[in-house]
Amino acid sequence: MGSGRSNTELTYSAKTAREKKRREKVQRKRLVALGVPENEIRKLNSKEVRQMLISPQKTKKRWAGKA
């Protein structure tokens, strides 16, 4: 019979708001490194930022002449 304790291997911690902000900040820095202007990055939402980072070579090529 079980002891009544839950299996801790099946549980995981939830994502925190602090970690989300940190990840978004790092992603925006990566876009700056690829050559995207900061004023354009400010206009993007988090989903658009992630979409641009899926293919960094395309993003770099797109913003190469405009920077």
C-alpha positions as a Python dict, from the first residue, in 0.01 Angstrom:
ca = {
    (1, 'M'): (0, 0, 0),
    (2, 'G'): (104, 356, -62),
    (3, 'S'): (212, 592, 209),
    (4, 'G'): (-17, 869, 89),
    (5, 'R'): (266, 1089, -33),
    (6, 'S'): (253, 1219, -387),
    (7, 'N'): (513, 1125, -642),
    (8, 'T'): (735, 1433, -667),
    (9, 'E'): (888, 1311, -994),
    (10, 'L'): (559, 1381, -1169),
    (11, 'T'): (528, 1740, -1050),
    (12, 'Y'): (711, 2044, -1182),
    (13, 'S'): (718, 2407, -1089),
    (14, 'A'): (505, 2653, -1280),
    (15, 'K'): (663, 2928, -1489),
    (16, 'T'): (686, 3250, -1295),
    (17, 'A'): (622, 3601, -1423),
    (18, 'R'): (976, 3698, -1328),
    (19, 'E'): (1127, 3422, -1541),
    (20, 'K'): (901, 3514, -1833),
    (21, 'K'): (1019, 3876, -1820),
    (22, 'R'): (1380, 3757, -1806),
    (23, 'R'): (1334, 3531, -2110),
    (24, 'E'): (1166, 3808, -2308),
    (25, 'K'): (1448, 4049, -2223),
    (26, 'V'): (1709, 3799, -2342),
    (27, 'Q'): (1515, 3736, -2665),
    (28, 'R'): (1494, 4108, -2739),
    (29, 'K'): (1870, 4140, -2685),
    (30, 'R'): (1921, 3858, -2936),
    (31, 'L'): (1716, 4050, -3193),
    (32, 'V'): (1929, 4362, -3136),
    (33, 'A'): (2237, 4148, -3198),
    (34, 'L'): (2083, 4032, -3527),
    (35, 'G'): (2051, 4392, -3641),
    (36, 'V'): (1686, 4471, -3574),
    (37, 'P'): (1643, 4835, -3463),
    (38, 'E'): (1529, 4881, -3103),
    (39, 'N'): (1236, 5104, -3199),
    (40, 'E'): (1103, 4820, -3418),
    (41, 'I'): (1151, 4566, -3138),
    (42, 'R'): (945, 4780, -2898),
    (43, 'K'): (651, 4757, -3138),
    (44, 'L'): (654, 4376, -3139),
    (45, 'N'): (466, 4157, -2896),
    (46, 'S'): (628, 3851, -2739),
    (47, 'K'): (481, 3610, -2996),
    (48, 'E'): (626, 3811, -3285),
    (49, 'V'): (966, 3825, -3114),
    (50, 'R'): (973, 3446, -3078),
    (51, 'Q'): (864, 3405, -3440),
    (52, 'M'): (1157, 3618, -3558),
    (53, 'L'): (1401, 3411, -3351),
    (54, 'I'): (1285, 3082, -3503),
    (55, 'S'): (1490, 3158, -3814),
    (56, 'P'): (1768, 3400, -3714),
    (57, 'Q'): (1941, 3385, -4054),
    (58, 'K'): (1628, 3513, -4229),
    (59, 'T'): (1585, 3784, -3967),
    (60, 'K'): (1947, 3892, -4004),
    (61, 'K'): (1918, 3903, -4383),
    (62, 'R'): (1593, 4100, -4369),
    (63, 'W'): (1735, 4375, -4146),
    (64, 'A'): (2091, 4381, -4284),
    (65, 'G'): (2046, 4677, -4520),
    (66, 'K'): (1808, 4873, -4299),
    (67, 'A'): (2022, 4904, -3988),
}
